[in-house]
Amino acid sequence: RDLVPGSQVLMRGTGTPNFGGPIVTGAGLVFIGAAMDNYLRAFDARSGKELWKGRLPAGGQATPMTYVWKGRQYVVIAAGGHSKSDTRRGDQIVAFALPE
């Protein structure tokens, strides 16, 4: 939602129930890995178009975070699965570098 007028800006399905939240970068990328298919996805915040997806070793039922290291931006997510969602279990932290 646009916080000033409160109007909806984007609604986009992922095809499965979600157990986790999204993050939005300053460049207008929405990252979410909460779906039950073991992918972290990036969407355009304005159009809703899926721009990228990266395979996770286990369910990403967590909210991703972003950080910058040595001038490069990364997005990271815990891929641990969830006992209630019947996704693959694991104990990995996965980081992806955003394009320069």
VEXNU-576994 format. One record per residue: x, y, z of N, C-alpha, C in turn. Coordinates in Angstrom, 1 decimal. Example, Ala and Ser with C-alpha at 12.3 -4.5 7.8 and 13.67 -1.06 7.14 Angstrom:
n_x->13.2 n_y->-5.7 n_z->7.8 ca_x->12.3 ca_y->-4.5 ca_z->7.8 c_x->13.2 c_y->-3.3 c_z->7.8 $
n_x->12.8 n_y->-2.2 n_z->7.1 ca_x->13.7 ca_y->-1.1 ca_z->7.1 c_x->12.9 c_y->0.0 c_z->7.9 $
This chain:
n_x->0.8 n_y->-1.2 n_z->0.0 ca_x->0.0 ca_y->0.0 ca_z->0.0 c_x->0.9 c_y->1.2 c_z->0.0 $
n_x->0.4 n_y->2.3 n_z->-0.6 ca_x->1.0 ca_y->3.6 ca_z->-0.6 c_x->0.6 c_y->4.1 c_z->0.8 $
n_x->1.6 n_y->4.4 n_z->1.6 ca_x->1.3 ca_y->4.8 ca_z->3.0 c_x->0.7 c_y->6.2 c_z->3.2 $
n_x->0.8 n_y->7.1 n_z->2.2 ca_x->0.2 ca_y->8.4 ca_z->2.3 c_x->-1.3 c_y->8.3 c_z->2.1 $
n_x->-1.8 n_y->8.0 n_z->0.9 ca_x->-3.2 ca_y->7.9 ca_z->0.8 c_x->-3.8 c_y->6.6 c_z->1.2 $
n_x->-3.0 n_y->5.5 n_z->1.4 ca_x->-3.5 ca_y->4.2 ca_z->1.9 c_x->-4.0 c_y->3.4 c_z->0.7 $
n_x->-3.7 n_y->3.8 n_z->-0.5 ca_x->-4.2 ca_y->3.0 ca_z->-1.7 c_x->-3.3 c_y->1.8 c_z->-2.0 $
n_x->-3.9 n_y->0.7 n_z->-2.5 ca_x->-3.1 ca_y->-0.4 ca_z->-2.8 c_x->-2.2 c_y->-0.2 c_z->-4.1 $
n_x->-1.0 n_y->-0.5 n_z->-4.0 ca_x->0.0 ca_y->-0.3 ca_z->-5.1 c_x->0.2 c_y->-1.6 c_z->-5.9 $
n_x->0.3 n_y->-2.7 n_z->-5.2 ca_x->0.6 ca_y->-4.0 ca_z->-5.9 c_x->0.0 c_y->-5.1 c_z->-5.1 $
n_x->-0.6 n_y->-6.1 n_z->-5.8 ca_x->-1.0 ca_y->-7.4 ca_z->-5.3 c_x->-0.6 c_y->-8.4 c_z->-6.3 $
n_x->0.2 n_y->-9.4 n_z->-5.9 ca_x->0.7 ca_y->-10.4 ca_z->-6.8 c_x->0.7 c_y->-11.8 c_z->-6.1 $
n_x->0.1 n_y->-12.8 n_z->-6.7 ca_x->0.1 ca_y->-14.1 ca_z->-6.1 c_x->1.4 c_y->-14.8 c_z->-6.4 $
n_x->1.7 n_y->-15.8 n_z->-5.6 ca_x->2.9 ca_y->-16.6 ca_z->-5.8 c_x->2.5 c_y->-18.1 c_z->-6.1 $
n_x->1.2 n_y->-18.4 n_z->-6.1 ca_x->0.8 ca_y->-19.8 ca_z->-6.4 c_x->0.7 c_y->-20.7 c_z->-5.2 $
n_x->1.2 n_y->-20.3 n_z->-4.1 ca_x->1.2 ca_y->-21.2 ca_z->-2.9 c_x->0.9 c_y->-20.3 c_z->-1.7 $
n_x->0.5 n_y->-20.9 n_z->-0.6 ca_x->0.4 ca_y->-20.1 ca_z->0.7 c_x->1.8 c_y->-19.6 c_z->1.0 $
n_x->1.8 n_y->-18.5 n_z->1.7 ca_x->3.1 ca_y->-17.9 ca_z->2.1 c_x->3.2 c_y->-17.8 c_z->3.6 $
n_x->4.5 n_y->-18.1 n_z->4.1 ca_x->4.8 ca_y->-18.1 ca_z->5.5 c_x->6.0 c_y->-17.2 c_z->5.7 $
n_x->5.9 n_y->-15.9 n_z->5.6 ca_x->7.0 ca_y->-15.0 ca_z->5.7 c_x->6.6 c_y->-13.7 c_z->5.0 $
n_x->7.4 n_y->-12.7 n_z->5.2 ca_x->7.1 ca_y->-11.4 ca_z->4.6 c_x->8.0 c_y->-11.0 c_z->3.5 $
n_x->7.7 n_y->-9.9 n_z->2.8 ca_x->8.6 ca_y->-9.4 ca_z->1.8 c_x->9.5 c_y->-8.3 c_z->2.3 $
n_x->10.5 n_y->-7.9 n_z->1.5 ca_x->11.2 ca_y->-6.7 ca_z->1.7 c_x->11.1 c_y->-5.9 c_z->0.4 $
n_x->11.3 n_y->-4.6 n_z->0.4 ca_x->11.3 ca_y->-3.8 ca_z->-0.8 c_x->12.6 c_y->-2.9 c_z->-0.7 $
n_x->13.4 n_y->-3.0 n_z->-1.8 ca_x->14.6 ca_y->-2.2 ca_z->-1.8 c_x->14.3 c_y->-0.8 c_z->-2.3 $
n_x->15.3 n_y->0.1 n_z->-2.1 ca_x->15.2 ca_y->1.5 ca_z->-2.6 c_x->15.0 c_y->1.6 c_z->-4.1 $
n_x->15.5 n_y->0.6 n_z->-4.8 ca_x->15.4 ca_y->0.6 ca_z->-6.3 c_x->14.0 c_y->0.0 c_z->-6.7 $
n_x->13.2 n_y->-0.4 n_z->-5.8 ca_x->11.8 ca_y->-0.9 ca_z->-6.2 c_x->11.7 c_y->-2.3 c_z->-6.5 $
n_x->12.6 n_y->-3.1 n_z->-5.9 ca_x->12.5 ca_y->-4.6 ca_z->-6.0 c_x->11.9 c_y->-5.2 c_z->-4.8 $
n_x->10.9 n_y->-6.1 n_z->-5.0 ca_x->10.3 ca_y->-6.7 ca_z->-3.9 c_x->10.8 c_y->-8.2 c_z->-3.8 $
n_x->11.4 n_y->-8.6 n_z->-2.7 ca_x->11.9 ca_y->-9.9 ca_z->-2.5 c_x->11.0 c_y->-10.7 c_z->-1.6 $
n_x->10.6 n_y->-11.9 n_z->-1.9 ca_x->9.9 ca_y->-12.8 ca_z->-1.0 c_x->10.3 c_y->-14.2 c_z->-1.3 $
n_x->10.5 n_y->-14.9 n_z->-0.2 ca_x->10.9 ca_y->-16.3 ca_z->-0.3 c_x->9.9 c_y->-17.2 c_z->0.5 $
n_x->8.8 n_y->-16.7 n_z->0.8 ca_x->7.9 ca_y->-17.4 ca_z->1.8 c_x->7.0 c_y->-18.5 c_z->1.1 $
n_x->7.0 n_y->-18.6 n_z->-0.2 ca_x->6.2 ca_y->-19.6 ca_z->-0.8 c_x->6.7 c_y->-21.0 c_z->-0.5 $
n_x->5.9 n_y->-22.0 n_z->-0.8 ca_x->6.3 ca_y->-23.4 ca_z->-0.5 c_x->7.0 c_y->-24.1 c_z->-1.6 $
n_x->7.6 n_y->-23.4 n_z->-2.5 ca_x->8.3 ca_y->-24.1 ca_z->-3.6 c_x->9.8 c_y->-23.9 c_z->-3.6 $
n_x->10.4 n_y->-23.4 n_z->-2.5 ca_x->11.8 ca_y->-23.3 ca_z->-2.3 c_x->12.5 c_y->-22.4 c_z->-3.2 $
n_x->11.9 n_y->-21.2 n_z->-3.5 ca_x->12.5 ca_y->-20.2 ca_z->-4.4 c_x->12.4 c_y->-18.9 c_z->-3.6 $
n_x->13.4 n_y->-18.0 n_z->-3.8 ca_x->13.4 ca_y->-16.6 ca_z->-3.5 c_x->13.1 c_y->-15.9 c_z->-4.8 $
n_x->12.1 n_y->-15.0 n_z->-4.7 ca_x->11.7 ca_y->-14.3 ca_z->-6.0 c_x->11.9 c_y->-12.8 c_z->-5.8 $
n_x->12.2 n_y->-12.1 n_z->-7.0 ca_x->12.2 ca_y->-10.7 ca_z->-7.0 c_x->11.2 c_y->-10.2 c_z->-8.0 $
n_x->10.4 n_y->-9.2 n_z->-7.6 ca_x->9.3 ca_y->-8.6 ca_z->-8.4 c_x->9.6 c_y->-7.1 c_z->-8.5 $
n_x->9.1 n_y->-6.6 n_z->-9.6 ca_x->9.1 ca_y->-5.1 ca_z->-9.8 c_x->8.0 c_y->-4.6 c_z->-9.0 $
n_x->8.3 n_y->-3.6 n_z->-8.1 ca_x->7.3 ca_y->-3.1 ca_z->-7.1 c_x->6.1 c_y->-2.4 c_z->-7.8 $
n_x->6.4 n_y->-1.8 n_z->-9.0 ca_x->5.3 ca_y->-1.1 ca_z->-9.7 c_x->4.4 c_y->-2.0 c_z->-10.6 $
n_x->5.1 n_y->-2.9 n_z->-11.4 ca_x->4.3 ca_y->-3.7 ca_z->-12.3 c_x->3.9 c_y->-5.0 c_z->-11.8 $
n_x->4.6 n_y->-5.5 n_z->-10.7 ca_x->4.4 ca_y->-6.9 ca_z->-10.2 c_x->5.0 c_y->-8.0 c_z->-11.0 $
n_x->5.7 n_y->-7.6 n_z->-12.1 ca_x->6.4 ca_y->-8.6 ca_z->-12.9 c_x->7.5 c_y->-9.3 c_z->-12.2 $
n_x->7.5 n_y->-10.7 n_z->-12.3 ca_x->8.6 ca_y->-11.4 ca_z->-11.7 c_x->9.8 c_y->-11.2 c_z->-12.5 $
n_x->10.9 n_y->-10.7 n_z->-11.9 ca_x->12.1 ca_y->-10.4 ca_z->-12.6 c_x->13.2 c_y->-11.5 c_z->-12.4 $
n_x->13.1 n_y->-12.3 n_z->-11.4 ca_x->14.2 ca_y->-13.2 ca_z->-11.1 c_x->13.7 c_y->-14.2 c_z->-10.0 $
n_x->14.2 n_y->-15.4 n_z->-10.0 ca_x->14.0 ca_y->-16.3 ca_z->-8.9 c_x->15.2 c_y->-17.2 c_z->-8.7 $
n_x->15.6 n_y->-17.4 n_z->-7.5 ca_x->16.7 ca_y->-18.2 ca_z->-7.2 c_x->16.3 c_y->-19.4 c_z->-6.3 $
n_x->16.8 n_y->-20.6 n_z->-6.6 ca_x->16.5 ca_y->-21.8 ca_z->-5.9 c_x->17.1 c_y->-21.8 c_z->-4.5 $
n_x->16.3 n_y->-22.3 n_z->-3.5 ca_x->16.8 ca_y->-22.4 ca_z->-2.2 c_x->17.0 c_y->-23.9 c_z->-1.8 $
n_x->17.9 n_y->-24.2 n_z->-1.0 ca_x->18.1 ca_y->-25.6 ca_z->-0.6 c_x->17.0 c_y->-26.2 c_z->0.3 $
n_x->16.2 n_y->-25.3 n_z->0.9 ca_x->15.1 ca_y->-25.7 ca_z->1.7 c_x->14.1 c_y->-24.6 c_z->1.7 $
n_x->12.9 n_y->-24.8 n_z->2.3 ca_x->11.9 ca_y->-23.8 ca_z->2.4 c_x->12.4 c_y->-22.5 c_z->2.9 $
n_x->12.0 n_y->-21.4 n_z->2.3 ca_x->12.4 ca_y->-20.1 ca_z->2.7 c_x->11.3 c_y->-19.4 c_z->3.5 $
n_x->10.7 n_y->-20.0 n_z->4.5 ca_x->9.6 ca_y->-19.4 ca_z->5.2 c_x->10.1 c_y->-18.5 c_z->6.2 $
n_x->10.7 n_y->-17.4 n_z->5.7 ca_x->11.3 ca_y->-16.3 ca_z->6.5 c_x->11.2 c_y->-15.0 c_z->5.7 $
n_x->11.4 n_y->-13.9 n_z->6.4 ca_x->11.5 ca_y->-12.6 ca_z->5.7 c_x->13.0 c_y->-12.4 c_z->5.3 $
n_x->13.3 n_y->-12.1 n_z->4.0 ca_x->14.6 ca_y->-11.8 ca_z->3.7 c_x->15.1 c_y->-10.5 c_z->4.2 $
n_x->16.4 n_y->-10.3 n_z->4.1 ca_x->17.0 ca_y->-9.0 ca_z->4.5 c_x->18.0 c_y->-8.6 c_z->3.4 $
n_x->18.4 n_y->-7.4 n_z->3.4 ca_x->19.4 ca_y->-6.9 ca_z->2.4 c_x->20.5 c_y->-6.2 c_z->3.2 $
n_x->21.7 n_y->-6.3 n_z->2.6 ca_x->22.9 ca_y->-5.5 ca_z->3.1 c_x->23.8 c_y->-5.2 c_z->2.0 $
n_x->24.7 n_y->-4.3 n_z->2.3 ca_x->25.7 ca_y->-3.9 ca_z->1.3 c_x->27.1 c_y->-4.2 c_z->1.9 $
n_x->27.9 n_y->-4.8 n_z->1.1 ca_x->29.3 ca_y->-5.2 ca_z->1.6 c_x->30.2 c_y->-4.9 c_z->0.4 $
n_x->31.2 n_y->-4.0 n_z->0.7 ca_x->32.2 ca_y->-3.6 ca_z->-0.3 c_x->31.6 c_y->-3.0 c_z->-1.5 $
n_x->30.5 n_y->-2.3 n_z->-1.3 ca_x->29.8 ca_y->-1.6 ca_z->-2.4 c_x->28.9 c_y->-2.4 c_z->-3.2 $
n_x->28.7 n_y->-3.7 n_z->-2.8 ca_x->27.7 ca_y->-4.6 ca_z->-3.6 c_x->26.6 c_y->-4.9 c_z->-2.7 $
n_x->25.3 n_y->-4.9 n_z->-3.2 ca_x->24.2 ca_y->-5.2 ca_z->-2.4 c_x->23.8 c_y->-6.7 c_z->-2.5 $
n_x->23.4 n_y->-7.2 n_z->-1.4 ca_x->23.1 ca_y->-8.6 ca_z->-1.3 c_x->21.7 c_y->-8.8 c_z->-0.7 $
n_x->21.0 n_y->-9.9 n_z->-1.0 ca_x->19.8 ca_y->-10.2 ca_z->-0.3 c_x->20.0 c_y->-11.6 c_z->0.3 $
n_x->19.6 n_y->-11.8 n_z->1.6 ca_x->19.9 ca_y->-13.0 ca_z->2.3 c_x->18.6 c_y->-13.5 c_z->2.9 $
n_x->18.5 n_y->-14.9 n_z->3.0 ca_x->17.3 ca_y->-15.5 ca_z->3.6 c_x->17.7 c_y->-16.7 c_z->4.3 $
n_x->17.0 n_y->-17.0 n_z->5.4 ca_x->17.2 ca_y->-18.3 ca_z->6.1 c_x->16.3 c_y->-19.4 c_z->5.4 $
n_x->17.0 n_y->-20.5 n_z->5.0 ca_x->16.3 ca_y->-21.6 ca_z->4.3 c_x->16.2 c_y->-22.7 c_z->5.3 $
n_x->15.2 n_y->-22.8 n_z->6.1 ca_x->15.1 ca_y->-23.8 ca_z->7.1 c_x->13.9 c_y->-24.7 c_z->7.0 $
n_x->13.0 n_y->-24.3 n_z->6.1 ca_x->11.7 ca_y->-25.0 ca_z->6.0 c_x->10.8 c_y->-24.7 c_z->7.1 $
n_x->9.7 n_y->-25.4 n_z->7.2 ca_x->8.7 ca_y->-25.2 ca_z->8.2 c_x->7.9 c_y->-26.5 c_z->8.4 $
n_x->7.9 n_y->-27.0 n_z->9.7 ca_x->7.2 ca_y->-28.3 ca_z->9.9 c_x->5.7 c_y->-28.3 c_z->9.6 $
n_x->5.1 n_y->-27.1 n_z->9.6 ca_x->3.7 ca_y->-27.0 ca_z->9.3 c_x->3.3 c_y->-26.9 c_z->7.8 $
n_x->4.4 n_y->-26.7 n_z->7.0 ca_x->4.1 ca_y->-26.4 ca_z->5.6 c_x->4.6 c_y->-27.6 c_z->4.7 $
n_x->5.1 n_y->-28.6 n_z->5.3 ca_x->5.6 ca_y->-29.8 ca_z->4.5 c_x->6.6 c_y->-29.4 c_z->3.4 $
n_x->7.5 n_y->-28.4 n_z->3.7 ca_x->8.6 ca_y->-28.1 ca_z->2.8 c_x->9.8 c_y->-28.8 c_z->3.3 $
n_x->10.8 n_y->-28.9 n_z->2.4 ca_x->12.1 ca_y->-29.5 ca_z->2.8 c_x->12.7 c_y->-28.7 c_z->3.9 $
n_x->13.2 n_y->-29.4 n_z->4.9 ca_x->13.8 ca_y->-28.8 ca_z->6.1 c_x->15.3 c_y->-28.6 c_z->5.8 $
n_x->15.9 n_y->-27.6 n_z->6.5 ca_x->17.3 ca_y->-27.4 ca_z->6.4 c_x->17.8 c_y->-26.4 c_z->7.4 $
n_x->19.1 n_y->-26.0 n_z->7.3 ca_x->19.6 ca_y->-25.0 ca_z->8.3 c_x->20.6 c_y->-24.1 c_z->7.6 $
n_x->20.3 n_y->-23.7 n_z->6.4 ca_x->21.2 ca_y->-22.8 ca_z->5.6 c_x->20.7 c_y->-21.3 c_z->5.6 $
n_x->21.8 n_y->-20.5 n_z->5.6 ca_x->21.6 ca_y->-19.0 ca_z->5.3 c_x->22.1 c_y->-18.8 c_z->3.9 $
n_x->21.2 n_y->-18.3 n_z->3.0 ca_x->21.6 ca_y->-18.2 ca_z->1.6 c_x->21.6 c_y->-16.7 c_z->1.2 $
n_x->22.7 n_y->-16.3 n_z->0.5 ca_x->22.9 ca_y->-14.9 ca_z->0.1 c_x->23.0 c_y->-14.9 c_z->-1.5 $
n_x->22.3 n_y->-13.9 n_z->-2.1 ca_x->22.4 ca_y->-13.7 ca_z->-3.5 c_x->22.9 c_y->-12.3 c_z->-3.7 $
n_x->23.8 n_y->-12.1 n_z->-4.7 ca_x->24.3 ca_y->-10.7 ca_z->-5.0 c_x->23.4 c_y->-10.1 c_z->-6.0 $
n_x->23.0 n_y->-8.9 n_z->-5.8 ca_x->22.2 ca_y->-8.1 ca_z->-6.8 c_x->23.1 c_y->-7.7 c_z->-7.9 $
n_x->22.5 n_y->-7.6 n_z->-9.1 ca_x->23.4 ca_y->-7.1 ca_z->-10.3 c_x->24.0 c_y->-5.8 c_z->-10.0 $
n_x->25.2 n_y->-5.6 n_z->-10.5 ca_x->25.8 ca_y->-4.3 ca_z->-10.3 c_x->25.2 c_y->-3.2 c_z->-11.2 $
